[in-house]
């Protein structure tokens, strides 16, 4: 490239906002869509969008050549009938996401990179005037989340966080939220979230970098370290890589699935634009379970610790809401209402209803055309990620923390506040 990586990035984010034609997509016009990251998750998204007549996939990007070539082939195979007729211009494959964002006529992007890349890619995309669907959890650290939210708001693009439990899974989660909003179990006192533990520092040994893998770009803003296939598997693969387990790139299973389940909990509590006031780890934080989030109204949310019934079996689900008149247990394949008095609850004549959405990607596409806010906008995605990040910080420091959700700072705790951000590698500073 003509510029160094550092200068190229600086030029990308410092340039005046480019208003693309995506600012006003006609009702009958196809959306020109690009994909940044086409590993297991991104490839799944690509397959879904290729079956949607309202979009045209025009560009794909990845740091692993085999995955990039495979994604390009997927698009060409889907559009093969148009290739024969001669009305297909082809899909462009890019090794660098910034070049993809300069693709002529591009309207929107789907971002499915590892978590540590979400903020930079989203900010550069927003400044280029592109609508964004970004995978969860939204960012690797809290400061990056606020930065992303502010930049998207400034750019006035449509942004959907990929917390799809708000829209899908048989409406179980949506139904649970409506039941809670309409008082089925009385006043919620405790919420228990069944997800895995926090992240740990990466200790993987060095391996040889496979041909066709741009390892330095995969690392991007993360600290420099040798390649390992657990982080970036060779070629096209069908599993979710283990970078999720390591604090340099993500925040463990507590954030990976937590970005789904904590999201539902805060939605049900009507706290998905704010957060707790205290973070209290268990006496032995090494257990990776039992950390508590305390909200201003006294509601307590507990990570991976459940009560037992009379026979000694845990009352367990992805989300367990405990109220003054019973419990609601909800998961991707579960929805149970356990009322204390054995009665059957029902909705009032004019019930409170959740945002209407039964398909997360469709909601994003509809909102691009209508300019309405998506069901999981960046502020919500950021607040959900913040819960997961606060939990990780609580386990790492092993002591009670007071949190100011408005200022997004720990109260009177300089050491804890150093955990809120991370200095990127020099070439990726913005």
C-alpha positions as CSV (number, residue, x, y, z in Angstrom):
1,X,0.0,0.0,0.0
2,X,1.1,3.6,-0.6
3,X,0.6,4.5,3.1
4,X,2.0,2.7,6.1
5,X,-0.6,0.9,8.1
6,X,-0.5,3.7,10.8
7,X,-0.9,6.5,8.3
8,X,-3.6,4.6,6.4
9,X,-5.7,4.1,9.6
10,X,-5.2,7.7,10.6
11,X,-6.3,9.0,7.2
12,X,-9.4,6.7,7.3
13,X,-10.7,7.9,10.7
14,X,-9.6,11.5,10.4
15,X,-11.3,12.2,7.0
16,X,-14.6,14.1,6.9
17,X,-17.7,11.9,7.1
18,X,-18.5,10.3,3.7
19,X,-22.3,10.2,3.2
20,X,-22.8,7.1,1.1
21,X,-26.0,6.4,-0.9
22,X,-27.0,4.2,2.0
23,X,-28.3,7.4,3.8
24,X,-31.5,6.9,1.8
25,X,-32.0,3.5,0.3
26,X,-35.1,3.3,-2.0
27,X,-37.7,0.8,-0.9
28,X,-37.2,-1.4,-4.0
29,X,-33.4,-1.0,-4.2
30,X,-30.9,-3.7,-3.2
31,X,-28.6,-2.9,-0.3
32,X,-24.9,-3.3,-1.3
33,X,-23.4,-5.4,1.5
34,X,-19.8,-6.2,2.5
35,X,-18.6,-8.8,5.1
36,X,-15.6,-8.1,7.4
37,X,-14.5,-11.4,8.9
38,X,-15.8,-14.6,7.3
39,X,-14.8,-17.3,9.8
40,X,-17.4,-19.6,11.3
41,X,-19.8,-16.9,12.4
42,X,-19.2,-14.6,9.5
43,X,-19.7,-17.4,7.0
44,X,-23.0,-18.2,8.7
45,X,-24.1,-14.6,8.4
46,X,-23.0,-14.6,4.7
47,X,-25.1,-17.7,3.9
48,X,-28.1,-16.1,5.5
49,X,-27.8,-12.8,3.7
50,X,-27.2,-14.5,0.4
51,X,-30.7,-15.9,0.6
52,X,-32.2,-12.4,1.0
53,X,-33.4,-10.8,-2.2
54,X,-33.2,-7.3,-0.7
55,X,-29.4,-7.3,-0.5
56,X,-26.5,-7.8,-2.9
57,X,-23.2,-9.1,-1.5
58,X,-20.5,-7.1,-3.2
59,X,-17.4,-7.5,-1.1
60,X,-15.8,-9.9,1.5
61,X,-12.8,-9.5,3.7
62,X,-10.6,-11.8,5.9
63,X,-7.0,-12.1,7.0
64,X,-6.8,-15.8,6.0
65,X,-6.7,-16.3,2.3
66,X,-8.5,-19.7,2.3
67,X,-11.4,-18.2,4.2
68,X,-11.5,-15.2,1.9
69,X,-11.4,-17.4,-1.3
70,X,-14.1,-19.6,0.2
71,X,-16.4,-16.6,0.9
72,X,-15.9,-15.3,-2.6
73,X,-16.8,-18.7,-4.0
74,X,-19.9,-18.9,-1.8
75,X,-21.2,-15.6,-3.3
76,X,-20.3,-16.6,-6.9
77,X,-22.0,-20.0,-6.5
78,X,-25.2,-18.3,-5.2
79,X,-25.2,-15.8,-8.0
80,X,-24.1,-18.3,-10.7
81,X,-27.3,-18.0,-12.8
82,X,-26.6,-14.3,-13.1
83,X,-23.0,-14.9,-14.0
84,X,-24.3,-16.9,-17.1
85,X,-26.7,-14.2,-18.0
86,X,-24.0,-11.6,-17.8
87,X,-25.6,-9.2,-15.4
88,X,-23.4,-10.0,-12.4
89,X,-20.3,-7.8,-11.9
90,X,-18.7,-10.2,-9.3
91,X,-17.8,-10.0,-5.7
92,X,-14.6,-8.3,-4.7
93,X,-12.3,-10.0,-2.1
94,X,-10.2,-7.8,0.2
95,X,-7.4,-8.6,2.7
96,X,-7.8,-5.2,4.4
97,X,-11.1,-4.0,5.8
98,X,-10.2,-0.4,5.0
99,X,-10.0,-1.2,1.3
100,X,-13.4,-2.9,1.5
101,X,-14.9,0.2,3.1
102,X,-13.7,2.2,0.0
103,X,-15.6,-0.2,-2.3
104,X,-17.6,1.9,-4.7
105,X,-21.4,1.9,-4.0
106,X,-21.0,-0.1,-0.7
107,X,-24.0,0.7,1.7
108,X,-23.5,-1.5,4.8
109,X,-21.2,-4.0,6.4
110,X,-21.5,-7.1,8.6
111,X,-18.7,-7.3,11.2
112,X,-17.8,-10.8,12.5
113,X,-14.2,-10.3,13.6
114,X,-12.8,-11.3,17.0
115,X,-14.0,-9.0,19.8
116,X,-10.8,-7.0,20.0
117,X,-11.4,-5.7,16.5
118,X,-15.0,-4.6,16.8
119,X,-14.4,-1.0,18.0
120,X,-11.9,0.1,15.3
121,X,-13.7,-1.5,12.4
122,X,-17.1,-0.1,13.5
123,X,-15.7,3.4,14.0
124,X,-14.0,3.5,10.6
125,X,-17.1,2.0,9.0
126,X,-19.4,4.6,10.7
127,X,-17.1,7.4,9.6
128,X,-17.4,6.1,6.1
129,X,-21.2,6.4,6.3
130,X,-21.8,2.6,6.3
131,X,-24.7,0.9,8.1
132,X,-23.4,-1.7,10.5
133,X,-24.4,-5.1,11.9
134,X,-21.7,-6.0,14.4
135,X,-21.4,-9.2,16.4
136,X,-21.6,-9.4,20.1
137,X,-20.1,-8.8,22.6
138,X,-19.7,-5.3,21.3
139,X,-16.1,-4.5,22.5
140,X,-13.2,-5.9,24.4
141,X,-13.1,-3.1,26.9
142,X,-15.5,-0.5,28.3
143,X,-13.8,2.7,27.0
144,X,-13.9,1.3,23.4
145,X,-17.6,0.7,23.8
146,X,-18.4,4.3,24.7
147,X,-16.1,5.5,21.8
148,X,-18.0,3.2,19.4
149,X,-21.4,4.5,20.6
150,X,-20.4,8.1,20.3
151,X,-19.0,7.7,16.8
152,X,-22.1,5.8,15.5
153,X,-24.4,8.5,16.9
154,X,-22.3,11.2,15.2
155,X,-22.3,9.4,11.9
156,X,-26.1,8.8,12.0
157,X,-25.9,5.3,10.5
158,X,-28.1,2.3,11.4
159,X,-26.4,-0.1,13.8
160,X,-27.5,-3.5,15.1
161,X,-25.7,-5.4,17.8
162,X,-25.9,-9.1,17.1
163,X,-27.7,-10.0,20.4
164,X,-30.3,-11.9,18.4
165,X,-32.1,-13.5,21.5
166,X,-34.1,-10.2,21.5
167,X,-35.7,-11.3,18.1
168,X,-35.5,-15.1,17.8
169,X,-35.5,-18.5,19.6
170,X,-39.2,-19.0,19.4
171,X,-39.9,-15.7,21.2
172,X,-39.2,-17.4,24.5
173,X,-37.0,-14.5,25.7
174,X,-39.4,-11.9,24.4
175,X,-42.3,-13.6,26.2
176,X,-40.3,-13.8,29.5
177,X,-39.6,-10.1,29.3
178,X,-43.2,-9.2,28.7
179,X,-44.3,-11.5,31.6
180,X,-41.9,-9.7,33.9
181,X,-42.9,-6.2,32.7
182,X,-46.6,-7.1,33.3
183,X,-46.0,-8.4,36.9
184,X,-46.4,-12.1,36.5
185,X,-43.9,-12.9,39.3
186,X,-44.4,-9.6,41.2
187,X,-41.4,-7.5,41.9
188,X,-38.1,-9.0,40.7
189,X,-35.6,-9.3,43.5
190,X,-32.9,-11.6,42.0
191,X,-31.7,-12.7,38.6
192,X,-29.4,-15.6,38.1
193,X,-27.4,-16.0,34.8
194,X,-26.0,-19.4,33.7
195,X,-23.0,-18.7,31.6
196,X,-19.3,-19.7,31.8
197,X,-16.4,-18.0,33.5
198,X,-14.2,-14.9,32.9
199,X,-11.2,-14.7,30.6
200,X,-7.6,-15.6,31.4
201,X,-4.3,-14.3,30.0
202,X,-3.2,-16.1,26.8
203,X,-0.4,-18.6,27.6
204,X,-0.4,-20.6,24.3
205,X,3.0,-21.7,22.9
206,X,4.3,-20.4,19.6
207,X,3.6,-22.1,16.3
208,X,4.6,-21.4,12.7
209,X,2.3,-19.0,10.9
210,X,0.5,-20.9,8.1
211,X,0.9,-19.5,4.5
212,X,-1.9,-17.2,3.6
213,X,-2.5,-16.0,7.1
214,X,-1.8,-12.3,8.0
215,X,-1.1,-12.9,11.6
216,X,0.0,-9.3,12.4
217,X,-3.3,-7.9,11.1
218,X,-5.3,-10.6,13.0
219,X,-3.6,-9.3,16.2
220,X,-4.3,-5.7,15.2
221,X,-4.7,-3.5,18.3
222,X,-4.0,-6.5,20.7
223,X,-0.5,-7.1,22.2
224,X,2.0,-8.7,20.0
225,X,2.5,-12.5,20.5
226,X,3.4,-15.5,18.4
227,X,0.8,-17.3,16.3
228,X,-1.3,-20.2,17.6
229,X,-4.0,-22.1,15.7
230,X,-6.3,-22.1,18.7
231,X,-6.6,-18.3,18.2
232,X,-6.7,-18.2,14.4
233,X,-7.2,-21.7,12.9
234,X,-5.7,-22.5,9.6
235,X,-8.0,-22.3,6.5
236,X,-11.7,-22.9,6.6
237,X,-13.0,-24.5,9.8
238,X,-16.3,-25.3,11.4
239,X,-15.7,-24.5,15.1
240,X,-15.6,-21.4,17.2
241,X,-11.9,-20.6,17.9
242,X,-10.6,-20.3,21.5
243,X,-9.6,-16.6,21.3
244,X,-12.9,-16.1,23.3
245,X,-11.1,-17.6,26.3
246,X,-8.3,-15.0,26.5
247,X,-8.4,-11.5,27.9
248,X,-6.2,-10.0,25.1
249,X,-9.0,-10.7,22.6
250,X,-12.2,-11.2,24.5
251,X,-13.6,-11.7,28.0
252,X,-14.3,-15.5,28.3
253,X,-17.6,-17.3,28.2
254,X,-18.9,-14.8,30.7
255,X,-18.9,-12.3,27.8
256,X,-19.4,-14.7,24.9
257,X,-22.8,-16.1,26.0
258,X,-23.2,-13.5,28.7
259,X,-23.7,-10.9,25.9
260,X,-26.9,-12.8,25.2
261,X,-28.2,-13.7,28.6
262,X,-27.1,-10.6,30.6
263,X,-28.7,-8.6,27.7
264,X,-32.1,-10.3,28.3
265,X,-31.8,-9.8,32.1
266,X,-31.1,-6.0,31.8
267,X,-33.9,-5.7,29.2
268,X,-36.4,-7.4,31.5
269,X,-35.3,-5.1,34.4
270,X,-35.5,-2.0,32.1
271,X,-31.9,-1.3,32.8
272,X,-30.4,-1.9,29.4
273,X,-29.3,1.8,29.1
274,X,-27.7,1.9,32.5
275,X,-26.0,-0.6,34.9
276,X,-25.3,-1.7,38.4
277,X,-23.9,0.3,41.3
278,X,-21.8,-2.4,42.9
279,X,-19.8,-5.4,41.7
280,X,-19.2,-8.0,44.5
281,X,-17.0,-11.0,43.7
282,X,-17.3,-14.2,45.8
283,X,-14.9,-14.9,48.7
284,X,-12.8,-17.0,46.3
285,X,-13.0,-15.3,42.9
286,X,-10.9,-18.1,41.4
287,X,-14.1,-20.2,41.3
288,X,-15.3,-18.1,38.4
289,X,-18.9,-18.2,39.7
290,X,-21.0,-16.4,42.2
291,X,-20.1,-12.8,41.4
292,X,-23.0,-10.3,42.2
293,X,-24.1,-7.2,40.4
294,X,-26.2,-4.9,42.7
295,X,-28.5,-2.3,41.2
296,X,-29.6,1.0,42.8
297,X,-33.1,-0.4,43.5
298,X,-31.7,-3.4,45.3
299,X,-32.1,-6.0,42.6
300,X,-29.2,-8.5,42.6
301,X,-27.9,-10.3,39.5
302,X,-25.8,-13.3,40.2
303,X,-23.4,-15.0,37.8
304,X,-23.6,-18.8,37.6
305,X,-24.9,-19.6,41.0
306,X,-28.3,-21.2,41.5
307,X,-30.7,-22.2,44.3
308,X,-31.8,-25.8,44.9
309,X,-35.3,-27.2,45.1
310,X,-36.6,-29.5,47.9
311,X,-35.0,-32.5,46.2
312,X,-31.6,-30.9,46.0
313,X,-31.7,-30.1,42.2
314,X,-30.6,-26.7,41.0
315,X,-33.3,-24.5,39.7
316,X,-31.3,-23.6,36.6
317,X,-31.7,-21.9,33.2
318,X,-29.9,-19.4,31.0
319,X,-31.8,-16.7,32.9
320,X,-33.7,-17.3,36.2
321,X,-35.8,-14.4,37.4
322,X,-36.9,-14.6,41.1
323,X,-39.8,-12.3,42.1
324,X,-42.0,-11.8,45.1
325,X,-44.6,-14.1,43.6
326,X,-42.6,-16.8,41.8
327,X,-39.9,-17.5,39.2
328,X,-39.5,-17.4,35.5
329,X,-36.9,-19.7,33.9
330,X,-36.0,-19.0,30.3
331,X,-33.4,-20.3,27.8
332,X,-33.2,-21.0,24.1
333,X,-35.2,-24.2,24.6
334,X,-36.9,-23.4,27.8
335,X,-39.6,-21.2,29.3
336,X,-41.1,-22.1,32.7
337,X,-43.3,-20.0,35.0
338,X,-43.3,-21.1,38.6
339,X,-45.8,-19.1,40.6
340,X,-45.6,-19.3,44.4
341,X,-49.3,-19.6,45.0
342,X,-49.9,-22.1,42.2
343,X,-52.1,-19.7,40.2
344,X,-52.1,-19.0,36.5
345,X,-51.0,-15.5,35.6
346,X,-52.3,-13.6,32.7
347,X,-51.7,-10.3,30.8
348,X,-53.8,-7.2,31.7
349,X,-56.1,-5.7,29.1
350,X,-53.5,-3.2,28.0
351,X,-50.2,-5.0,28.5
352,X,-46.7,-3.6,28.1
353,X,-45.1,-5.1,24.9
354,X,-41.5,-5.4,23.8
355,X,-40.2,-3.9,20.6
356,X,-41.7,-5.9,17.7
357,X,-39.0,-8.0,16.0
358,X,-39.0,-11.7,15.1
359,X,-35.8,-11.7,13.0
360,X,-32.7,-9.8,14.0
361,X,-31.2,-9.3,10.5
362,X,-34.6,-8.4,9.0
363,X,-35.0,-5.8,11.7
364,X,-31.6,-4.2,10.8
365,X,-32.5,-4.1,7.1
366,X,-35.9,-2.6,7.8
367,X,-34.4,0.0,10.1
368,X,-31.9,1.0,7.4
369,X,-34.8,1.9,5.1
370,X,-37.0,3.5,7.8
371,X,-34.2,5.2,9.8
372,X,-35.8,3.8,13.0
373,X,-33.6,2.5,15.8
374,X,-32.8,-1.2,15.8
375,X,-33.9,-3.5,18.5
376,X,-30.4,-3.7,19.9
377,X,-28.7,-0.3,19.2
378,X,-25.1,0.4,20.1
379,X,-25.9,2.0,23.5
380,X,-27.7,-1.2,24.5
381,X,-25.0,-3.4,23.1
382,X,-22.4,-1.4,25.0
383,X,-24.3,-1.6,28.3
384,X,-24.6,-5.4,27.9
385,X,-20.9,-5.8,27.1
386,X,-20.2,-3.5,30.1
387,X,-21.8,-6.0,32.5
388,X,-19.7,-8.8,31.1
389,X,-16.5,-6.6,31.4
390,X,-17.4,-5.5,34.9
391,X,-17.7,-9.1,35.9
392,X,-14.3,-9.9,34.4
393,X,-12.7,-7.0,36.3
394,X,-14.4,-8.0,39.5
395,X,-13.0,-11.5,39.3
396,X,-9.5,-10.2,38.4
397,X,-9.3,-7.7,41.3
398,X,-11.2,-10.0,43.8
399,X,-12.8,-7.2,45.8
400,X,-16.0,-5.1,46.0
401,X,-16.2,-2.3,43.4
402,X,-18.5,0.7,43.3
403,X,-19.7,1.6,39.8
404,X,-21.0,4.9,38.5
405,X,-23.1,3.9,35.4
406,X,-23.6,7.5,34.3
407,X,-19.9,8.4,34.3
408,X,-18.8,4.9,33.5
409,X,-16.1,5.0,36.1
410,X,-15.4,3.1,39.3
411,X,-15.9,5.3,42.3
412,X,-12.7,6.4,44.1
413,X,-10.7,3.5,42.7
414,X,-7.8,4.4,40.4
415,X,-6.5,0.9,40.1
416,X,-9.9,-0.4,38.9
417,X,-10.3,2.5,36.5
418,X,-7.1,1.4,34.7
419,X,-9.0,-1.7,33.7
420,X,-11.5,0.2,31.7
421,X,-9.3,0.8,28.6
422,X,-6.3,-0.7,26.8
423,X,-3.6,1.1,24.8
424,X,-3.6,-0.4,21.3
425,X,-0.4,-1.3,19.5
426,X,1.2,1.8,18.0
427,X,0.3,1.1,14.3
428,X,-3.4,0.8,15.2
429,X,-3.8,3.9,17.4
430,X,-6.6,6.2,16.3
